Structure formats: C-alpha cells, structure tokens
C-alpha cells in the first residue's frame, strides 16, 4: 500500500426514488486519499457531511458508480463547493438527467480508465446491470473494490426497476468481479463490506433464485 493512502467511509441518509416509488435509504460514501488529496465515490444525500469528512484536502474527483438519485443527489453541490469534476459513465446520462436535468457531469468514466489519487491507481470497470452505466473501481494497491450497487454482501444489486437487467448484472459480476483476487475487499454502496472470496461460491445460487 502506498504510504499515507487510506480508505475513509461515512454513511449518509435520504431517499431513493424511481418509477414513482420512494424509499428511505442509507448510503455508503467512500473517500480514497491521503492527508492532502482525495477522491469521493458516490456523493450521496449530504454535501456538507462529505465536505466535512474531506477536511482541508483537495478533492480530485467525484466518481459516480451509477446515476440513481441516492448516489448522485449531493454531487453538484459538492462540486460547486470544492471545484472537483463529476465523473459518470455516459450510458447513465438518461438516469442522471432525471435528477439533475440542468447540470451535466464534467467527465466520462469509461471501461479501463485509470484514476490516480495519493499515489494509488483505481481502474474503472464497466459493470452494467443495476444501471446501464454502472461502474466499479478496482484499486489493487489497497486490495479494494468499490462496487456501488453492482455487488453486495449476499448477492447482486437490485434489477427490478427501469434501466436494470438481471442477466446483465450476473454477467458483469461473473466476468469482471469474481475474477479478481479473492482477498479483495468489496466496499459496497449500501450495507457492510464483503470479499470476492466470500461471494464467489454463491453465483449459481443467485442465478437460480433470479435476483
């Protein structure tokens, strides 16, 4: 691990809305960095809380794992406060525009792109299924995967609503995530962490149950 690079975490609370429904949710916000600079994964609900967690560090980017409103709600306010660019996979622009029609992201996340912060490289993995432009970030130096809502402790992200597709998320998890080293810690969009080794044996169970 690069000296000084670490993973910070806070939980913010609010709502998720899509297809006419509204649900109360707690979201994980991940902050990767050192004492001088950082990168935020999913600016959820509360820009002030995220800014407070950053302290005086320079924010290099606001990475959106996907564009559901609970994951991007605070992104424009955090960007305005810090000057950091908002990065999103272009396939999620239709979802983004449902929440922020007047403010486009500043840059694109594409498969294989690398982002560097505090000497640590994070590789973008396009993992559609929960949303068309869903991505994960893989940081081997931190033995870490930031999975958004693609993979959780216990299975795939939900695929029952618009823009989602169960066979697609299964393919993404099988081909892009379960092939990573088993000791990789999965930092999820909601709930607790897990590891690739803990989830890998259960793929067929998820396929059989259909969610």
Backbone as CSV, one residue per row, in Angstrom:
resi,resn,N_x,N_y,N_z,CA_x,CA_y,CA_z,C_x,C_y,C_z
1,UNK,0.847,-1.199,0.000,0.000,0.000,0.000,0.885,1.252,0.000
2,UNK,0.510,2.215,-0.790,1.253,3.466,-0.830,1.150,4.167,0.524
3,UNK,2.274,4.665,0.997,2.292,5.300,2.312,1.283,6.445,2.365
4,UNK,0.446,6.408,3.372,-0.483,7.515,3.587,-1.829,7.345,2.911
5,UNK,-1.900,6.517,1.863,-3.189,6.319,1.195,-4.088,5.447,2.065
6,UNK,-5.321,5.860,2.197,-6.254,5.123,3.054,-7.678,5.277,2.525
7,UNK,-8.562,4.458,3.058,-9.963,4.481,2.659,-10.778,5.025,3.813
8,UNK,-11.475,6.123,3.577,-12.388,6.692,4.560,-13.822,6.363,4.194
9,UNK,-14.706,6.437,5.168,-16.078,5.978,4.972,-17.027,6.809,5.820
10,UNK,-18.126,7.236,5.233,-19.214,7.772,6.035,-20.528,7.281,5.461
11,UNK,-21.559,7.294,6.284,-22.898,6.871,5.873,-23.798,8.092,5.892
12,UNK,-24.491,8.325,4.785,-25.453,9.417,4.700,-26.832,8.829,4.443
13,UNK,-27.855,9.559,4.839,-29.222,9.041,4.756,-30.120,9.973,3.967
14,UNK,-31.059,9.382,3.261,-32.018,10.158,2.483,-33.000,9.230,1.812
15,UNK,-33.367,9.546,0.567,-34.327,8.709,-0.143,-33.782,8.309,-1.514
16,UNK,-34.323,7.216,-2.011,-34.116,6.775,-3.386,-35.468,6.764,-4.064
17,UNK,-35.550,7.377,-5.235,-36.827,7.393,-5.952,-36.617,7.011,-7.407
18,UNK,-37.510,6.162,-7.904,-37.504,5.743,-9.304,-38.835,5.063,-9.593
19,UNK,-39.317,5.226,-10.818,-40.554,4.565,-11.249,-41.740,4.914,-10.354
20,UNK,-41.737,6.107,-9.777,-42.867,6.553,-8.973,-42.828,6.134,-7.516
21,UNK,-41.842,5.349,-7.107,-41.720,4.937,-5.708,-40.628,5.717,-5.002
22,UNK,-40.744,5.810,-3.674,-39.733,6.485,-2.856,-39.407,5.583,-1.665
23,UNK,-38.107,5.393,-1.413,-37.658,4.532,-0.322,-36.618,5.257,0.513
24,UNK,-36.671,5.058,1.827,-35.628,5.590,2.715,-34.390,4.704,2.598
25,UNK,-33.234,5.335,2.451,-32.000,4.560,2.285,-30.838,5.189,3.050
26,UNK,-29.912,4.331,3.468,-28.602,4.754,3.983,-27.572,4.391,2.928
27,UNK,-26.720,5.340,2.584,-25.713,5.124,1.549,-24.310,5.198,2.115
28,UNK,-23.426,4.361,1.595,-22.008,4.460,1.899,-21.352,5.466,0.963
29,UNK,-20.586,6.374,1.538,-19.740,7.287,0.771,-18.298,6.903,1.083
30,UNK,-17.515,6.628,0.032,-16.123,6.200,0.211,-15.191,7.320,-0.196
31,UNK,-14.183,7.561,0.621,-13.193,8.610,0.341,-11.814,7.960,0.321
32,UNK,-11.169,7.993,-0.841,-9.848,7.402,-1.002,-8.846,8.545,-1.105
33,UNK,-7.778,8.501,-0.271,-6.798,9.570,-0.361,-5.783,9.525,0.755
34,UNK,-5.036,10.621,0.869,-4.066,10.766,1.949,-4.370,12.069,2.691
35,UNK,-3.350,12.687,3.277,-3.600,13.902,4.058,-3.790,15.141,3.193
36,UNK,-3.464,15.048,1.890,-3.523,16.247,1.051,-4.577,16.200,-0.040
37,UNK,-4.872,15.009,-0.563,-5.837,14.923,-1.662,-6.707,13.682,-1.518
38,UNK,-7.852,13.713,-2.183,-8.792,12.605,-2.054,-9.703,12.535,-3.273
39,UNK,-10.379,11.407,-3.364,-11.380,11.154,-4.388,-12.616,10.621,-3.677
40,UNK,-13.788,11.090,-4.059,-15.032,10.640,-3.429,-15.761,9.698,-4.375
41,UNK,-16.190,8.556,-3.845,-17.031,7.636,-4.593,-18.460,7.768,-4.076
42,UNK,-19.337,8.302,-4.913,-20.765,8.465,-4.653,-21.069,9.527,-3.588
43,UNK,-21.295,10.749,-4.057,-21.654,11.865,-3.169,-23.149,11.785,-2.878
44,UNK,-23.492,11.057,-1.839,-24.883,10.726,-1.544,-25.479,11.662,-0.496
45,UNK,-26.603,12.268,-0.825,-27.510,12.942,0.101,-27.024,14.254,0.721
46,UNK,-25.776,14.299,1.206,-25.385,15.365,2.131,-24.002,15.918,1.789
47,UNK,-23.964,16.959,0.947,-22.681,17.528,0.512,-21.878,18.059,1.690
48,UNK,-22.567,18.628,2.674,-21.874,19.206,3.823,-21.137,18.141,4.630
49,UNK,-21.788,17.003,4.843,-21.154,15.913,5.594,-19.941,15.364,4.849
50,UNK,-20.049,15.263,3.536,-18.920,14.766,2.749,-17.771,15.769,2.795
51,UNK,-18.086,17.047,2.641,-17.049,18.086,2.698,-16.358,18.095,4.058
52,UNK,-17.132,17.890,5.099,-16.557,17.851,6.457,-15.596,16.670,6.594
53,UNK,-15.978,15.529,6.021,-15.117,14.341,6.083,-13.832,14.544,5.286
54,UNK,-13.905,15.358,4.251,-12.704,15.653,3.462,-11.710,16.518,4.218
55,UNK,-12.223,17.322,5.141,-11.351,18.255,5.838,-10.804,19.271,4.852
56,UNK,-9.540,19.569,4.933,-8.951,20.564,4.040,-8.325,19.968,2.792
57,UNK,-8.569,18.682,2.539,-7.914,18.015,1.417,-8.471,18.494,0.076
58,UNK,-7.628,18.459,-0.928,-8.064,18.776,-2.293,-8.855,17.601,-2.840
59,UNK,-10.074,17.863,-3.302,-10.886,16.811,-3.902,-10.588,16.748,-5.399
60,UNK,-10.058,15.610,-5.846,-9.640,15.454,-7.241,-10.808,15.118,-8.159
61,UNK,-11.764,14.358,-7.657,-12.911,13.984,-8.493,-14.027,13.432,-7.625
62,UNK,-15.245,13.562,-8.150,-16.429,12.939,-7.568,-16.852,11.846,-8.539
63,UNK,-16.618,10.598,-8.150,-16.902,9.462,-9.023,-18.300,8.935,-8.711
64,UNK,-19.120,8.800,-9.745,-20.474,8.264,-9.590,-20.472,6.824,-10.097
65,UNK,-20.729,5.863,-9.208,-20.762,4.465,-9.652,-21.953,4.211,-10.564
66,UNK,-23.015,4.994,-10.407,-24.164,4.971,-11.310,-25.010,6.192,-10.958
67,UNK,-26.087,6.401,-11.705,-26.799,7.684,-11.587,-28.156,7.592,-10.902
68,UNK,-28.380,6.587,-10.058,-29.587,6.630,-9.227,-29.504,7.818,-8.272
69,UNK,-30.646,8.425,-7.984,-30.614,9.723,-7.293,-29.988,9.665,-5.907
70,UNK,-30.068,8.508,-5.233,-29.467,8.436,-3.897,-27.944,8.456,-3.955
71,UNK,-27.357,8.142,-5.106,-25.900,8.137,-5.231,-25.333,9.444,-5.778
72,UNK,-26.169,10.249,-6.421,-25.673,11.465,-7.088,-26.308,12.745,-6.566
73,UNK,-27.232,12.612,-5.600,-28.002,13.783,-5.182,-27.157,14.961,-4.746
74,UNK,-26.070,14.703,-4.024,-25.242,15.790,-3.486,-24.053,16.132,-4.379
75,UNK,-23.920,15.459,-5.526,-22.730,15.650,-6.360,-22.572,17.088,-6.866
76,UNK,-23.620,17.715,-7.440,-23.429,19.094,-7.908,-23.066,20.073,-6.791
77,UNK,-23.696,19.925,-5.619,-23.385,20.824,-4.504,-21.953,20.620,-4.029
78,UNK,-21.496,19.374,-3.985,-20.115,19.101,-3.575,-19.132,19.624,-4.619
79,UNK,-19.485,19.482,-5.895,-18.630,20.007,-6.962,-18.528,21.530,-6.881
80,UNK,-19.655,22.184,-6.627,-19.655,23.645,-6.522,-18.810,24.109,-5.342
81,UNK,-18.840,23.333,-4.284,-18.120,23.692,-3.061,-16.617,23.473,-3.187
82,UNK,-16.216,22.447,-3.963,-14.808,22.033,-3.997,-14.115,22.303,-5.331
83,UNK,-14.890,22.516,-6.384,-14.301,22.671,-7.711,-13.938,21.357,-8.368
84,UNK,-14.288,20.241,-7.745,-13.936,18.928,-8.295,-14.881,18.546,-9.429
85,UNK,-14.378,17.840,-10.442,-15.239,17.384,-11.524,-16.078,16.174,-11.121
86,UNK,-17.262,16.104,-11.686,-18.149,14.945,-11.514,-17.922,14.006,-12.696
87,UNK,-17.658,12.734,-12.411,-17.381,11.742,-13.450,-18.459,10.662,-13.439
88,UNK,-18.984,10.339,-14.641,-20.071,9.366,-14.783,-19.909,8.623,-16.100
89,UNK,-20.281,7.364,-16.117,-20.291,6.632,-17.383,-21.419,7.171,-18.265
90,UNK,-21.140,7.422,-19.548,-22.147,8.063,-20.404,-23.442,7.273,-20.561
91,UNK,-23.396,5.950,-20.387,-24.615,5.163,-20.519,-25.639,5.486,-19.434
92,UNK,-25.207,6.170,-18.370,-26.138,6.526,-17.299,-26.659,7.961,-17.403
93,UNK,-26.354,8.645,-18.498,-26.856,10.018,-18.643,-28.381,10.116,-18.600
94,UNK,-29.145,9.173,-19.198,-30.610,9.280,-19.074,-31.084,9.266,-17.621
95,UNK,-30.461,8.427,-16.790,-30.812,8.401,-15.361,-30.365,9.688,-14.675
96,UNK,-29.169,10.157,-14.987,-28.651,11.393,-14.392,-29.620,12.550,-14.628
97,UNK,-30.126,12.644,-15.846,-30.977,13.781,-16.222,-32.323,13.764,-15.509
98,UNK,-32.724,12.615,-14.977,-33.948,12.561,-14.169,-33.784,13.361,-12.875
99,UNK,-32.549,13.421,-12.361,-32.273,14.099,-11.094,-31.710,15.501,-11.302
100,UNK,-30.793,15.629,-12.240,-30.104,16.911,-12.460,-30.211,17.333,-13.933
101,UNK,-31.419,17.673,-14.397,-31.572,17.981,-15.822,-30.775,19.194,-16.291
102,UNK,-30.456,20.100,-15.375,-29.765,21.326,-15.775,-28.270,21.321,-15.553
103,UNK,-27.713,20.183,-15.119,-26.281,20.136,-14.768,-25.706,18.801,-15.230
104,UNK,-24.931,18.819,-16.288,-24.333,17.584,-16.788,-23.063,17.247,-16.004
105,UNK,-22.665,15.971,-15.982,-21.359,15.630,-15.407,-20.237,16.317,-16.185
106,UNK,-19.060,16.353,-15.580,-17.923,17.066,-16.178,-17.018,16.169,-17.006
107,UNK,-17.101,14.880,-16.778,-16.212,13.961,-17.482,-16.807,12.569,-17.521
108,UNK,-16.217,11.723,-18.379,-16.751,10.384,-18.610,-15.883,9.313,-17.958
109,UNK,-16.555,8.357,-17.341,-15.904,7.140,-16.884,-16.104,6.087,-17.967
110,UNK,-15.024,5.564,-18.505,-15.125,4.501,-19.498,-14.316,3.308,-19.019
111,UNK,-14.703,2.142,-19.488,-14.042,0.917,-19.052,-12.543,1.000,-19.301
112,UNK,-11.768,0.677,-18.275,-10.313,0.671,-18.394,-9.634,1.983,-18.039
113,UNK,-10.421,3.054,-17.896,-9.809,4.327,-17.498,-9.197,4.181,-16.104
114,UNK,-8.059,4.820,-15.883,-7.471,4.804,-14.544,-7.504,6.204,-13.944
115,UNK,-7.833,6.240,-12.684,-7.804,7.468,-11.902,-6.722,7.286,-10.850
116,UNK,-5.952,8.332,-10.583,-4.877,8.236,-9.595,-5.089,9.275,-8.508
117,UNK,-5.013,8.836,-7.256,-5.090,9.750,-6.120,-4.164,9.224,-5.032
118,UNK,-3.407,10.111,-4.428,-2.490,9.745,-3.340,-1.572,8.592,-3.735
119,UNK,-1.173,8.559,-5.011,-0.272,7.528,-5.490,-0.924,6.185,-5.759
120,UNK,-2.241,6.108,-5.610,-2.967,4.857,-5.811,-3.747,4.929,-7.120
121,UNK,-3.632,3.872,-7.921,-4.373,3.787,-9.179,-5.677,3.028,-8.976
122,UNK,-6.764,3.600,-9.503,-8.061,2.935,-9.488,-8.496,2.746,-10.939
123,UNK,-8.835,1.522,-11.283,-9.250,1.205,-12.651,-10.771,1.113,-12.716
124,UNK,-11.344,1.769,-13.717,-12.788,1.739,-13.925,-13.176,0.432,-14.614
125,UNK,-14.110,-0.292,-14.010,-14.678,-1.499,-14.606,-16.140,-1.219,-14.919
126,UNK,-16.515,-1.247,-16.184,-17.919,-1.045,-16.553,-18.677,-2.330,-16.239
127,UNK,-19.636,-2.244,-15.325,-20.366,-3.425,-14.851,-21.870,-3.171,-14.929
128,UNK,-22.432,-3.098,-16.145,-23.860,-2.795,-16.280,-24.744,-3.888,-15.701
129,UNK,-26.000,-3.529,-15.469,-26.987,-4.476,-14.951,-27.909,-3.802,-13.966
130,UNK,-27.334,-3.260,-12.878,-28.136,-2.467,-11.937,-28.564,-1.171,-12.611
131,UNK,-27.663,-0.632,-13.427,-27.932,0.523,-14.278,-27.035,0.365,-15.503
132,UNK,-27.402,0.959,-16.644,-26.628,0.730,-17.871,-25.176,1.199,-17.773
133,UNK,-24.957,2.293,-17.034,-23.619,2.852,-16.918,-22.965,2.568,-15.585
134,UNK,-23.424,1.546,-14.892,-22.830,1.214,-13.596,-21.359,0.843,-13.759
135,UNK,-20.534,1.341,-12.846,-19.116,1.011,-12.832,-18.683,0.623,-11.424
136,UNK,-17.585,-0.116,-11.362,-16.871,-0.366,-10.114,-15.465,0.203,-10.274
137,UNK,-14.818,0.473,-9.164,-13.433,0.942,-9.172,-12.574,-0.094,-8.461
138,UNK,-11.511,-0.524,-9.128,-10.627,-1.528,-8.565,-9.273,-0.905,-8.248
139,UNK,-8.872,-1.027,-6.977,-7.600,-0.462,-6.511,-6.759,-1.584,-5.915
140,UNK,-5.959,-2.282,-6.746,-5.183,-3.415,-6.228,-4.227,-3.038,-5.105
141,UNK,-3.660,-1.816,-5.150,-2.721,-1.413,-4.094,-3.393,-1.330,-2.734
142,UNK,-4.713,-1.143,-2.729,-5.477,-1.091,-1.482,-6.242,-2.387,-1.234
143,UNK,-6.048,-3.381,-2.097,-6.798,-4.644,-2.061,-8.296,-4.350,-1.969
144,UNK,-8.760,-3.415,-2.794,-10.113,-2.890,-2.629,-10.856,-2.785,-3.960
145,UNK,-12.143,-3.086,-3.882,-13.079,-2.845,-4.981,-14.209,-1.983,-4.432
146,UNK,-14.523,-0.918,-5.138,-15.660,-0.068,-4.777,-16.769,-0.410,-5.763
147,UNK,-17.793,-1.128,-5.258,-18.713,-1.835,-6.156,-20.030,-1.104,-6.400
148,UNK,-20.216,0.062,-5.772,-21.501,0.729,-5.959,-22.646,-0.208,-5.608
149,UNK,-23.630,-0.317,-6.498,-24.752,-1.230,-6.267,-24.697,-2.443,-7.186
150,UNK,-23.482,-2.774,-7.671,-23.357,-3.954,-8.522,-23.269,-5.230,-7.700
151,UNK,-22.429,-5.227,-6.668,-22.243,-6.433,-5.843,-22.302,-6.053,-4.373
152,UNK,-23.099,-6.824,-3.622,-23.237,-6.631,-2.180,-22.813,-7.889,-1.441
153,UNK,-22.738,-7.785,-0.110,-22.603,-8.977,0.709,-23.898,-9.775,0.553
154,UNK,-23.825,-10.888,-0.157,-25.016,-11.710,-0.335,-25.625,-11.691,-1.719
155,UNK,-25.038,-10.947,-2.639,-25.563,-11.047,-3.993,-25.539,-9.774,-4.801
156,UNK,-26.152,-9.842,-6.001,-26.155,-8.702,-6.917,-27.047,-7.573,-6.432
157,UNK,-26.817,-6.378,-6.983,-27.720,-5.264,-6.775,-29.080,-5.546,-7.400
158,UNK,-30.066,-4.771,-6.996,-31.439,-4.983,-7.443,-31.572,-4.731,-8.948
159,UNK,-32.449,-5.517,-9.578,-32.674,-5.354,-11.012,-34.167,-5.352,-11.351
160,UNK,-34.988,-4.927,-10.407,-36.426,-4.976,-10.645,-37.026,-3.706,-11.222
161,UNK,-36.199,-2.676,-11.433,-36.755,-1.390,-11.852,-36.212,-0.978,-13.219
162,UNK,-36.688,0.161,-13.704,-36.287,0.645,-15.031,-34.770,0.715,-15.166
163,UNK,-34.298,0.478,-16.365,-32.877,0.580,-16.740,-32.026,-0.546,-16.163
164,UNK,-32.647,-1.559,-15.537,-31.855,-2.642,-14.944,-32.193,-3.971,-15.617
165,UNK,-31.275,-4.963,-15.469,-31.443,-6.229,-16.176,-30.640,-7.310,-15.453
166,UNK,-31.330,-8.339,-14.962,-30.671,-9.352,-14.133,-29.596,-10.150,-14.878
167,UNK,-29.867,-10.710,-16.077,-28.789,-11.448,-16.757,-27.552,-10.591,-17.011
168,UNK,-27.753,-9.301,-17.227,-26.611,-8.413,-17.478,-25.763,-8.236,-16.228
169,UNK,-26.408,-8.042,-15.076,-25.624,-7.854,-13.843,-24.901,-9.145,-13.474
170,UNK,-25.533,-10.285,-13.710,-24.879,-11.563,-13.435,-23.624,-11.711,-14.294
171,UNK,-23.734,-11.340,-15.565,-22.572,-11.400,-16.439,-21.458,-10.470,-15.995
172,UNK,-21.839,-9.266,-15.574,-20.846,-8.304,-15.095,-20.105,-8.835,-13.873
173,UNK,-20.859,-9.373,-12.927,-20.253,-9.883,-11.694,-19.364,-11.091,-11.999
174,UNK,-19.882,-12.000,-12.817,-19.125,-13.225,-13.135,-17.825,-12.901,-13.868
175,UNK,-17.908,-12.040,-14.879,-16.769,-11.836,-15.776,-15.793,-10.763,-15.304
176,UNK,-16.289,-9.778,-14.571,-15.444,-8.629,-14.211,-15.040,-8.601,-12.744
177,UNK,-15.872,-9.147,-11.854,-15.609,-9.012,-10.415,-15.138,-10.306,-9.775
178,UNK,-15.817,-11.423,-10.027,-15.444,-12.670,-9.362,-14.115,-13.212,-9.862
179,UNK,-13.561,-12.618,-10.920,-12.238,-12.980,-11.427,-11.116,-12.244,-10.690
180,UNK,-11.465,-11.283,-9.841,-10.450,-10.538,-9.081,-9.904,-11.414,-7.949
181,UNK,-8.738,-11.062,-7.387,-8.179,-11.859,-6.282,-9.173,-11.995,-5.120
182,UNK,-9.202,-13.195,-4.525,-10.189,-13.497,-3.503,-10.124,-12.610,-2.281
183,UNK,-8.921,-12.094,-1.962,-8.797,-11.269,-0.757,-9.232,-9.825,-0.983
184,UNK,-9.671,-9.507,-2.198,-10.137,-8.147,-2.481,-11.351,-7.818,-1.630
185,UNK,-11.268,-6.718,-0.880,-12.389,-6.284,-0.036,-13.358,-5.471,-0.895
186,UNK,-14.630,-5.832,-0.828,-15.670,-5.176,-1.626,-16.352,-4.123,-0.764
187,UNK,-16.119,-2.859,-1.116,-16.725,-1.724,-0.418,-17.985,-1.338,-1.193
188,UNK,-19.140,-1.608,-0.607,-20.412,-1.564,-1.326,-21.114,-0.213,-1.192
189,UNK,-22.146,-0.020,-1.995,-22.912,1.224,-1.949,-23.848,1.326,-0.765
190,UNK,-24.239,0.193,-0.211,-25.120,0.142,0.959,-24.699,-1.060,1.807
191,UNK,-24.796,-0.937,3.114,-24.527,-2.068,3.985,-23.053,-2.350,4.183
192,UNK,-22.764,-3.569,4.650,-21.406,-3.922,5.051,-20.525,-4.353,3.893
193,UNK,-19.227,-4.424,4.177,-18.266,-4.892,3.184,-18.298,-6.415,3.114
194,UNK,-17.674,-6.945,2.063,-17.507,-8.382,1.923,-16.187,-8.601,1.192
195,UNK,-15.932,-9.814,0.739,-14.741,-10.080,-0.069,-15.162,-10.856,-1.312
196,UNK,-14.304,-10.821,-2.326,-14.573,-11.601,-3.527,-14.638,-13.088,-3.191
197,UNK,-13.745,-13.557,-2.325,-13.741,-14.986,-1.962,-15.028,-15.405,-1.272
198,UNK,-15.600,-14.503,-0.475,-16.838,-14.835,0.240,-18.026,-14.945,-0.701
199,UNK,-18.020,-14.156,-1.778,-19.168,-14.134,-2.687,-19.039,-15.120,-3.842
200,UNK,-17.830,-15.423,-4.242,-17.599,-16.225,-5.459,-18.350,-17.558,-5.472
201,UNK,-18.421,-18.300,-4.353,-19.073,-19.609,-4.409,-20.592,-19.555,-4.622
202,UNK,-21.190,-18.384,-4.526,-22.655,-18.291,-4.494,-23.284,-17.867,-5.818
203,UNK,-22.476,-17.739,-6.863,-23.000,-17.235,-8.132,-24.176,-18.064,-8.635
204,UNK,-24.047,-19.380,-8.617,-25.122,-20.206,-9.148,-26.398,-20.092,-8.314
205,UNK,-26.237,-19.901,-7.011,-27.424,-19.698,-6.144,-28.184,-18.458,-6.582
206,UNK,-27.439,-17.386,-6.874,-28.094,-16.126,-7.293,-28.806,-16.319,-8.622
207,UNK,-28.166,-17.029,-9.538,-28.791,-17.300,-10.840,-30.068,-18.103,-10.657
208,UNK,-30.006,-19.110,-9.797,-31.164,-19.983,-9.576,-32.334,-19.218,-8.949
209,UNK,-32.038,-18.307,-8.026,-33.122,-17.583,-7.361,-33.632,-16.418,-8.207
210,UNK,-32.804,-15.927,-9.094,-33.244,-14.898,-10.034,-33.129,-13.460,-9.555
211,UNK,-32.369,-13.236,-8.486,-32.120,-11.871,-8.014,-30.860,-11.848,-7.172
